[in-house]
Amino acid sequence: MKYQNRITIDPEICHGKPCIRGMRWPVEVLLDLSASGMSVEEIIEDHPELEKEDFLAVFEFAKLAISGKSIKEVA
């Protein structure tokens, strides 16, 4: 995975949900924001701690997760 270092899973952060770079930004929240119609640029403007590459990692992670691979394989 090209962006594997951006998606982290830590049982101490967000109950072990896949997150961005060890921050309290679960992958599912960034997917929800994108699905709500906000552009990546709008989200980053509101939350400057996020980077465009974080979203590329989220989208790649989501694609691999629904491909039938286990989360451990993807993470």
C-alpha positions in Angstrom: 0.0 0.0 0.0 1.5 3.3 -1.1 0.2 5.2 1.9 0.4 2.5 4.6 2.4 4.7 6.9 -0.5 7.2 7.1 -3.1 4.7 8.4 -2.5 3.5 11.9 -4.3 1.1 14.2 -3.7 1.6 17.9 -6.0 0.1 20.6 -5.4 3.2 22.7 -6.6 5.6 20.0 -10.3 5.6 18.9 -10.9 2.1 20.3 -8.4 0.7 17.7 -10.2 2.0 14.6 -8.0 2.8 11.6 -6.9 6.4 12.0 -4.7 8.9 10.2 -1.1 9.1 11.4 -1.9 8.2 15.0 -4.2 11.2 15.4 -7.8 10.9 16.5 -9.1 11.1 12.9 -10.7 7.7 12.1 -10.8 6.7 8.5 -14.6 6.4 8.7 -14.9 10.1 9.7 -12.9 11.3 6.8 -15.0 9.1 4.5 -18.1 10.6 6.0 -16.9 14.2 5.5 -16.1 13.4 1.9 -19.4 11.6 1.3 -21.2 14.7 2.8 -20.1 16.6 -0.3 -17.2 18.5 1.2 -14.1 18.6 -1.0 -10.8 17.5 0.3 -9.6 21.1 0.1 -12.6 22.3 2.2 -11.9 19.7 4.9 -8.2 20.6 5.0 -9.1 24.3 5.2 -11.3 23.5 8.3 -8.7 21.1 9.7 -5.2 22.1 8.7 -3.6 19.2 10.6 -4.9 17.0 7.8 -3.0 16.7 4.4 -4.1 15.7 0.9 -2.0 12.6 1.2 -4.1 11.5 4.2 -7.2 11.4 2.0 -5.4 9.5 -0.7 -4.5 7.0 2.0 -8.1 6.9 3.3 -9.5 6.2 -0.2 -6.9 3.5 -0.9 -7.5 1.9 2.5 -11.3 1.9 1.8 -10.8 0.3 -1.6 -8.5 -2.4 -0.3 -10.8 -3.0 2.7 -13.8 -3.8 0.5 -11.7 -5.9 -1.9 -12.0 -8.8 0.5 -8.6 -8.4 2.2 -8.5 -8.4 6.0 -8.0 -5.1 7.8 -4.6 -6.5 9.1 -3.5 -7.1 5.6 -4.5 -3.6 4.6 -3.1 -1.8 7.6 
